[in-house]
Amino acid sequence: MSDLHALESDVLNAIAAAHDEAALEAVRLAALGKKGSISALLATLGKMSPDERKTQGALINALKDNVSNALNARRDILKEAALEARLASETVDVTLPVREAAVETGRIHPISQVMDELTAIFADMGFSIAEGPDIENDDTNFTKLNFPEGHPAREMHDTFFFNPKEDGTRKLLRTHTSPVQVRTMLNVKPPIRVICPGRTYRCDSDQTHTPMFHQVEGLVIDKTANLGNLKWILEEFCKAFFEVPNVKMRFRPSFFPFTEPSMEVDIQCRRQNGEIRFGEGDDWLEILGCGMVHANVLRNCGIDPDEYQGFAWGMGIDRIAMLKYGMPDLRPFFEADVRWLSHYGFRPLDLPTLAGGLSS
């Protein structure tokens, strides 16, 4: 009898001391397992006399029940403690705001937005989009555009040249998107009505210039194309792009090798408190260059200047983006600062349309 009491006391103490379910399982196996101490006592009942079996069997079974009850109780305590520890370590503060979806946090770069705006405006006028390679040759970038070898206008472009080839020729990064006009005239029969947006490259860098920037040029070739058509197109573009009902423009004589006559265009504006507003005021701001396509350029591209004539214009996309959206410095356009993009960028689904508003 005393042995059973001692065994029960030892097992119950071991159960109480178990610090986790694994330790408790080890105690259970040591007591009630196939080779456990209480199982060994149960195995001795078959060798006892009926009277002994009746007395000892009741005591041993009572011991087994007490140990089983103690095991179950301790297991419940350990499970609850484990759950509380897990909850404490994996706590989620449901009061925190839900993270915004990518479509809400992502932003369209202002340059991409302005290109979409340009496309919407000129597509409404019947223009197509023409594109070409960033790496050009001297012929399409200069010669066919009426820049003869040694012409001083070549010095104005600060060109990035590649290393010369064995035959002396060398590729270059295009200094304007005019080569796209050349490629279009070489491959498309008139009438032609295209705009040519894209990257251009010049060795220049300051607050309003970067070595890589964006231009959009327009080209119209037809039998009756004239300066009146050019003036109307540019006025309609400025009204639509700057979202003003009226705009005054003035055309000043200038020089470009690929147009004759050549002009620079100023747009009416008002400067006040560091802001520029278009369509009002008595100040002027130069925004683009234009002119009638030079007869030599038409001839170089296989178009008879006695039958066809045309006009072209070009402007900096980065520049008009700065003017429209109030950006004081060009360099952050290309610094990949997420904070800047979050401030000046556009929501991905806010696609510009003339009907809904370009920048709404």
Secondary structure, DSSP 8 states (H G I E B T S, - for coil): -HHHHHHHHHHHHHHHH--SHHHHHHHHHHHHSTT-HHHHHHHGGGGS-HHHHHHHHHHHHHHHHHHHHHHHHHHHHHHHHHHHHHHHHT---TTS-----HHHH--B-HHHHHHHHHHHHHHHTT-EE----SEE-HHHHTGGGT--TT-GGGGGG---B----TTS---EE-SSSHHHHHHHHHHS-SSEEEEEEEEEE-S--BTTB-SEEEEEEEEEEESS--HHHHHHHHHHHHHHHTT-S---EEEEEEEETTEEEEEEEEEEEEEETTEEEESSSSEEEEEEEEEEE-HHHHHHTT--TTT-EEEEEEEEHHHHHHHHHT---SGGGGS--HHHHHHH-B-TT---BTTTBTT-
